[in-house]
Amino acid sequence: MAREQDLATAFVDLADTLVSDYGVADLLYRLVEHTVRLLDAAQAGLLLSDQRGGLHVMASTSEKTKHLELFQLQADEGPCLDCYHSGQAVAVDDLSVEAERWPVFAPVALAEGYVAVHAFPMRLRESTIGALNLFSTRPGAMQDDERHVAQALADIATIGLLQERAIHRNDELVAQLEGALASRVVIEQAKGVLAEQGGLDMGEAFRQLRTYARNNNLRLADVAQQIVDRRVSSLSWLPEPGNPV
């Protein structure tokens, strides 16, 4: 019963973004967090394409995962890229036997402690706009019900990105995806500002940014933009160095 309640809570939370005014960045970070919480994964990351087909790291549950996703893009190989290009889920139950398939990515992922990767396409009909990626520190296959949950989470987030009006008007789809990419850049800049002002690492800076946005019912990208523009001082709500809240 507890698992069913957790699933219902996650889907309701993601469905709440299906309104006219929502933050794309908030949706994507909620997606990776729910995925790790509900499924047997150590970390999660998300890649999203722009209108030219270029892939970008849009959300991750840790800085280490973000760097690994970026490494896949730089190396132009890995299960997440294969998932995006094929539009099909990619299951890697034991990364140690995939050295020939991904000779650059596999050793780096293993060195980071990840031994299994499962990637799920973010798609609508025939269009794939990204991939949701789960990293595990233990080898083994995902159960069928867990795979279905992961794909369902990716699907509802995709609907949230595209919305009904964007299904029929490509210019709105492009605007949404470009807006998501712009939000990601501003959030990274705000993390840097917070890290410098508060003496925090990047992971803690992001947690403080999200906590402030949530506690004040604000969009993550809006708070990040205010910090970058110096329209709001972070010093009043940042924790003292060495004492994160």
Backbone hydrogen bonds, N-H to C=O, Kabsch-Sander energy under -0.5 kcal/mol:
donor,donor_aa,acceptor,acceptor_aa,energy
5,Q,1,M,-2.1
6,D,2,A,-2.3
7,L,3,R,-2.6
8,A,4,E,-2.4
9,T,5,Q,-2.5
10,A,6,D,-2.2
11,F,7,L,-2.5
12,V,8,A,-2.4
13,D,9,T,-2.3
14,L,10,A,-2.3
15,A,11,F,-2.6
16,D,12,V,-1.6
17,T,14,L,-1.4
18,L,15,A,-2.0
19,V,17,T,-2.2
22,Y,20,S,-0.6
24,V,22,Y,-0.6
27,L,23,G,-2.1
28,L,24,V,-2.3
29,Y,25,A,-2.4
30,R,26,D,-2.4
31,L,27,L,-2.1
32,V,28,L,-2.0
33,E,29,Y,-2.0
34,H,30,R,-2.7
35,T,31,L,-2.2
36,V,32,V,-2.0
37,R,33,E,-2.1
38,L,34,H,-2.5
39,L,35,T,-2.0
41,A,36,V,-0.6
41,A,39,L,-2.1
42,A,135,F,-2.2
43,Q,135,F,-1.9
45,G,133,N,-2.3
46,L,59,A,-2.3
47,L,131,A,-2.4
48,L,56,H,-2.5
49,S,129,I,-3.0
50,D,54,G,-2.1
53,G,50,D,-1.8
56,H,48,L,-2.1
58,M,46,L,-2.6
58,M,56,H,-0.7
59,A,46,L,-1.1
61,T,44,A,-2.1
66,K,62,S,-2.0
67,H,63,E,-2.4
68,L,64,K,-1.9
69,E,65,T,-2.4
70,L,66,K,-2.5
71,F,67,H,-2.1
72,Q,68,L,-1.8
73,L,69,E,-1.8
74,Q,70,L,-2.3
75,A,71,F,-2.9
76,D,72,Q,-1.5
77,E,72,Q,-1.4
82,D,78,G,-2.1
83,C,79,P,-2.2
84,Y,80,C,-2.0
85,H,81,L,-2.7
86,S,82,D,-2.1
87,G,83,C,-2.2
88,Q,83,C,-0.6
90,V,119,A,-2.1
92,V,90,V,-0.5
92,V,117,V,-2.5
93,D,91,A,-0.6
95,L,115,V,-3.1
97,V,94,D,-1.4
98,E,95,L,-1.8
102,W,98,E,-2.4
106,A,102,W,-2.2
108,V,104,V,-0.9
109,A,105,F,-2.5
110,L,106,A,-2.4
111,A,107,P,-2.1
112,E,108,V,-1.3
113,G,110,L,-1.5
114,Y,109,A,-2.3
115,V,113,G,-0.6
115,V,136,S,-2.2
116,A,136,S,-1.5
117,V,92,V,-1.7
118,H,134,L,-2.4
119,A,90,V,-2.7
120,F,132,L,-3.1
122,M,130,G,-2.5
123,R,121,P,-0.8
124,L,127,S,-2.9
127,S,124,L,-2.5
128,T,126,E,-0.6
129,I,122,M,-2.9
129,I,127,S,-0.5
130,G,122,M,-1.0
131,A,47,L,-2.0
132,L,120,F,-3.3
133,N,45,G,-3.1
133,N,131,A,-0.5
134,L,118,H,-3.2
135,F,43,Q,-2.8
136,S,116,A,-2.9
140,G,93,D,-2.4
147,R,143,Q,-2.2
148,H,144,D,-2.2
149,V,145,D,-1.9
150,A,146,E,-2.6
151,Q,147,R,-2.4
152,A,148,H,-2.3
153,L,149,V,-2.6
154,A,150,A,-2.1
155,D,151,Q,-2.5
156,I,152,A,-2.4
157,A,153,L,-1.8
158,T,154,A,-1.9
159,I,155,D,-2.2
160,G,156,I,-1.9
161,L,157,A,-1.8
162,L,158,T,-2.5
163,Q,159,I,-2.8
166,A,162,L,-0.8
167,I,163,Q,-0.9
167,I,164,E,-0.8
168,H,164,E,-0.7
169,R,165,R,-0.9
170,N,168,H,-0.6
172,E,169,R,-0.8
173,L,169,R,-1.4
174,V,170,N,-2.5
175,A,171,D,-1.9
176,Q,172,E,-2.4
177,L,173,L,-2.4
178,E,174,V,-2.7
179,G,175,A,-2.3
180,A,176,Q,-2.1
181,L,177,L,-2.1
182,A,178,E,-2.4
183,S,179,G,-2.2
184,R,180,A,-2.0
185,V,181,L,-1.7
186,V,182,A,-2.1
187,I,183,S,-2.5
188,E,184,R,-2.0
189,Q,185,V,-2.0
190,A,186,V,-2.6
191,K,187,I,-2.2
192,G,188,E,-1.6
193,V,189,Q,-2.0
194,L,190,A,-2.7
195,A,191,K,-2.6
196,E,192,G,-2.1
197,Q,193,V,-2.7
198,G,194,L,-2.8
199,G,195,A,-1.1
200,L,195,A,-1.3
205,A,201,D,-2.4
206,F,202,M,-2.0
207,R,203,G,-1.9
208,Q,204,E,-2.3
209,L,205,A,-2.1
210,R,206,F,-2.6
211,T,207,R,-2.4
212,Y,208,Q,-2.3
213,A,209,L,-2.1
214,R,210,R,-2.7
215,N,211,T,-2.9
216,N,212,Y,-1.5
217,N,214,R,-1.4
218,L,213,A,-3.1
223,V,219,R,-2.2
224,A,220,L,-2.3
225,Q,221,A,-2.3
226,Q,222,D,-2.0
227,I,223,V,-2.1
228,V,224,A,-2.5
229,D,225,Q,-2.4
230,R,227,I,-1.0
231,R,226,Q,-2.8
232,V,226,Q,-1.0
234,S,232,V,-0.5
237,W,234,S,-1.1
238,L,234,S,-1.7
243,N,240,E,-2.7
